[in-house]
Amino acid sequence: MSPNLLDVDHVIKRFGGFKALNDVSFTLAEGEILGIVGPNGSGKTTLINVISGLYAPDGGSVRFRGYDVRHLGLTGRSRRGINRTFQIPKPFRQLTVAQNVALARHYGRHASMPIEDPLAFLGLAEMADWEAGRLTSAQQKLLDLARALATGPRLLLVDELAAGLNPQEMHQVSEKLLEVARQGVGIIVVEHLLGFVNHLTRRVLVMNAGQLIFEGSLAEAAHDPTVVAVYLGG
Ligand SMILES: Nc1ncnc2c1ncn2[C@@H]1O[C@H](COP(=O)(O)OP(=O)(O)OP(=O)(O)O)[C@@H](O)[C@H]1O
């Protein structure tokens, strides 16, 4: 059995005739934070959608803790420990913050939690009884992360969490993600803000036009001619 938390093998995703993911392969270890960066439209969110079970791939496989998860949808994967945040969080606005988290927990793993009380962990405890619609957009992003943590993830997929946060909030949330990873949770961070990625990761994948064009540290990526040409050069 694979020792990896996640094995993504030759994954293809088509939308009509367009290949949004074109033969993508990589692995992730327990407790590792992996960054995925690349230009707009390069396939980063599509990759998160395939791993989380929102989209079925047209080719290749996704294995989680050694098991092929192709037969599992979003809920099945959540119950086994794969969960994600969204670029644009959509909490249940009329439910309270605490109710939003309780609902997410219901779809979770019901096992020992890496983070016992996600609201306290993320500084949202004081707002537990507020309607989620009252939260600022930055607080809604934290609530989205709290909901993902409430499912007890072993693999956390984080899609553009830092956008819209101020530098202080960004620093706080990156410290929290590091703490989550120290509990053994593997984390994939899709992000445009490279300072945020740099603080969190030793290894990044760079995507372009549905393909992985680079794997290594962000510092190495900055010296890679292809990466510079398609992504960092502008
Ligand atoms: N449901 C869909 N139907 C059709 N095309 C899609 C769909 N989802 C994504 N695409 C297309 O697939 C390509 C990759 O999109 P994706 O959102 O994965 O890119 P991204 O790297 O996450 O971009 P960004 O950095 O702007 O979020 C884009 O050309 C996009 O238009």
The ligand as a Tripos MOL2 file, in Angstrom:
@<TRIPOS>MOLECULE
LIG
   31    33     1     0     0
SMALL
NO_CHARGES

@<TRIPOS>ATOM
      1 N1        -17.3980   23.6660  -14.7560 N.pl3     1 LIG1
      2 C1        -16.6530   24.0960  -15.7820 C.ar      1 LIG1
      3 N2        -17.1380   24.0640  -17.0420 N.ar      1 LIG1
      4 C2        -16.3930   24.4670  -18.0910 C.ar      1 LIG1
      5 N3        -15.1220   24.9370  -17.9830 N.ar      1 LIG1
      6 C3        -14.5880   24.9950  -16.7460 C.ar      1 LIG1
      7 C4        -15.3280   24.5950  -15.5840 C.ar      1 LIG1
      8 N4        -14.5290   24.7660  -14.4990 N.ar      1 LIG1
      9 C5        -13.3680   25.2540  -14.9600 C.ar      1 LIG1
     10 N5        -13.4040   25.4000  -16.3090 N.ar      1 LIG1
     11 C6        -12.3250   25.8880  -17.1630 C.3       1 LIG1
     12 O1        -11.1670   25.1240  -16.8460 O.3       1 LIG1
     13 C7        -10.0180   25.9530  -16.8460 C.3       1 LIG1
     14 C8         -9.3430   25.8720  -15.4890 C.3       1 LIG1
     15 O2        -10.1530   26.5660  -14.5400 O.3       1 LIG1
     16 P1         -9.7740   26.6150  -12.9890 P.3       1 LIG1
     17 O3        -10.8490   27.3550  -12.2880 O.co2     1 LIG1
     18 O4         -9.4440   25.2440  -12.5380 O.co2     1 LIG1
     19 O5         -8.4390   27.4840  -13.0350 O.3       1 LIG1
     20 P2         -7.6300   28.1350  -11.8200 P.3       1 LIG1
     21 O6         -6.2070   27.8220  -12.0770 O.co2     1 LIG1
     22 O7         -8.2130   27.6980  -10.5290 O.co2     1 LIG1
     23 O8         -7.9000   29.6810  -12.0660 O.3       1 LIG1
     24 P3         -7.9720   30.9080  -11.0230 P.3       1 LIG1
     25 O9         -6.5760   31.1030  -10.5560 O.co2     1 LIG1
     26 O10        -8.4700   32.0310  -11.8710 O.co2     1 LIG1
     27 O11        -8.9280   30.4990   -9.9360 O.co2     1 LIG1
     28 C9        -10.4940   27.3720  -17.1980 C.3       1 LIG1
     29 O12       -10.3140   27.5710  -18.5880 O.3       1 LIG1
     30 C10       -11.9630   27.3320  -16.8580 C.3       1 LIG1
     31 O13       -12.6990   28.2280  -17.6580 O.3       1 LIG1
@<TRIPOS>BOND
     1     1     2 1
     2     2     3 ar
     3     2     7 ar
     4     3     4 ar
     5     4     5 ar
     6     5     6 ar
     7     6     7 ar
     8     6    10 ar
     9     7     8 ar
    10     8     9 ar
    11     9    10 ar
    12    10    11 1
    13    11    12 1
    14    11    30 1
    15    12    13 1
    16    13    14 1
    17    13    28 1
    18    14    15 1
    19    15    16 1
    20    16    17 2
    21    16    18 1
    22    16    19 1
    23    19    20 1
    24    20    21 2
    25    20    22 1
    26    20    23 1
    27    23    24 1
    28    24    25 2
    29    24    26 1
    30    24    27 1
    31    28    29 1
    32    28    30 1
    33    30    31 1
@<TRIPOS>SUBSTRUCTURE
     1 LIG1         1 GROUP 0 **** ****
